[in-house]
């Protein structure tokens, strides 16, 4: 089980990550907007580049949304006092794994079994 210092450490790390993602989310929404295809002013290659850029921006936005959901779930586990416990087997998740990814819901053994 985690002590208060560890809990505060991971809470601050999760909140900082959440804040960073939300800031990027705001700037990334503009890139995912619909591409105007005015064929009189933009060449074919430029339109293709714009569409590809839009698709990449949408994919990045989806990844950010998923990560924000994982952060929210991790913060909820912190509040419930179950943060750092594997959701599958109930064992402690190694601290180094949580340092690398504080949103990890599974211990390394259970994560390997899921793949």
C-alpha positions in Angstrom: 0.0 0.0 0.0 1.2 3.5 -0.7 2.1 6.1 2.0 0.8 9.7 1.9 4.0 10.9 0.3 3.7 8.5 -2.6 0.0 9.3 -3.0 0.7 13.0 -3.2 3.6 12.4 -5.6 1.5 10.5 -8.0 -1.5 12.8 -7.7 0.7 15.8 -8.6 2.2 13.9 -11.5 -1.3 12.9 -12.8 -2.6 16.5 -12.4 0.4 17.9 -14.2 0.0 15.4 -17.1 -3.7 16.2 -17.2 -3.0 19.9 -17.4 -0.5 19.5 -20.2 -2.8 17.3 -22.2 -5.7 19.8 -21.8 -3.4 22.6 -23.0 -2.4 20.6 -26.1 -6.0 19.6 -26.7 -7.1 23.2 -27.0 -4.4 23.9 -29.6 -4.9 20.6 -31.4 -8.6 21.2 -32.1 -7.8 23.8 -34.7 -5.7 21.4 -36.7 -8.5 18.8 -36.7 -11.0 21.2 -38.3 -12.5 20.4 -41.7 -10.1 21.2 -44.5 -11.4 23.6 -47.1 -10.8 22.2 -50.6 -10.7 25.2 -52.8 -9.3 23.7 -56.0 -8.7 27.1 -57.6 -6.2 28.2 -54.9 -4.7 25.0 -53.7 -2.9 22.4 -55.7 -3.6 18.7 -55.6 -0.5 17.8 -53.5 -1.3 20.6 -51.0 -4.9 19.3 -50.6 -3.5 15.8 -50.0 -1.1 17.2 -47.4 -3.9 19.1 -45.7 -6.1 16.0 -45.5 -3.3 13.9 -44.2 -2.5 16.6 -41.6 -6.1 16.7 -40.6 -6.3 12.9 -40.2 -3.1 12.9 -38.1 -4.5 15.7 -35.9 -7.8 13.7 -35.4 -5.8 10.6 -34.4 -3.7 12.6 -31.9 -6.9 14.1 -30.5 -8.3 10.6 -29.9 -5.1 9.5 -28.2 -5.2 12.6 -25.9 -8.9 11.9 -25.1 -8.1 8.3 -24.2 -5.1 9.4 -22.0 -7.3 12.0 -20.3 -9.8 9.2 -19.5 -7.0 7.1 -18.1 -5.8 10.0 -15.9 -9.3 10.6 -14.6 -9.7 6.9 -13.7 -6.3 6.9 -12.0 -7.3 10.0 -9.9 -10.5 8.2 -8.9 -8.4 5.2 -7.8 -6.3 7.5 -5.8 -9.3 8.9 -4.0 -10.6 5.4 -3.3 -7.3 4.3 -1.9 -6.7 1.6 -4.5 -4.2 3.4 -6.7 -1.2 1.3 -7.4 -3.1 -2.0 -7.1 -3.5 -4.1 -10.2 -7.1 -4.1 -11.3 -6.9 -7.7 -12.5 -5.0 -9.6 -9.7 -5.0 -7.0 -6.9 -1.2 -7.1 -6.4 0.9 -4.0 -6.1 2.0 -2.4 -9.3 5.8 -1.8 -9.2 6.7 1.8 -8.4 9.0 2.0 -11.4 6.1 1.1 -13.7 4.0 3.8 -12.1 6.8 6.3 -12.4 6.9 5.5 -16.1 3.1 5.5 -16.6 1.1 6.7 -13.6 -2.1 5.7 -15.4 -1.1 2.0 -15.6 -4.1 0.0 -14.3 -2.3 -3.4 -14.4 0.9 -4.9 -13.0 3.4 -6.0 -15.7 2.5 -9.7 -15.4 -1.2 -9.0 -16.0 -0.4 -6.5 -18.8 1.7 -9.2 -20.5 -1.1 -11.8 -20.3 -3.5 -9.4 -21.9 -1.5 -9.1 -25.1 
